[in-house]
Amino acid sequence: MPIVMRLDVMLAKRKRRSKDLAQAIGITEANLSLLKSGKVQGVRFATLDAICRELDCQPGDLLEYLPDHVTERPRRAG
């Protein structure tokens, strides 16, 4: 998937524990773990807002776009 969650990096930079962040923003540790691992299809703006508020960061600090590297096939003559 081209969108990568960098929540684990920001937690480390801020020296915060997942358990404490989950409690502060009102979600379960399991859901926060899913967010950290990128195993979600989406994130609510309210959740993103709460995370950014607690970690004093911007959404761009948490999300990164990595385009898929698509190899082009050589064209055949004929």
Secondary structure, DSSP 8 states (H G I E B T S, - for coil): --EEE-HHHHHHHHT--HHHHHHHHT--HHHHHHHHHT--S---HHHHHHHHHHHT--HHHHEEE-------------
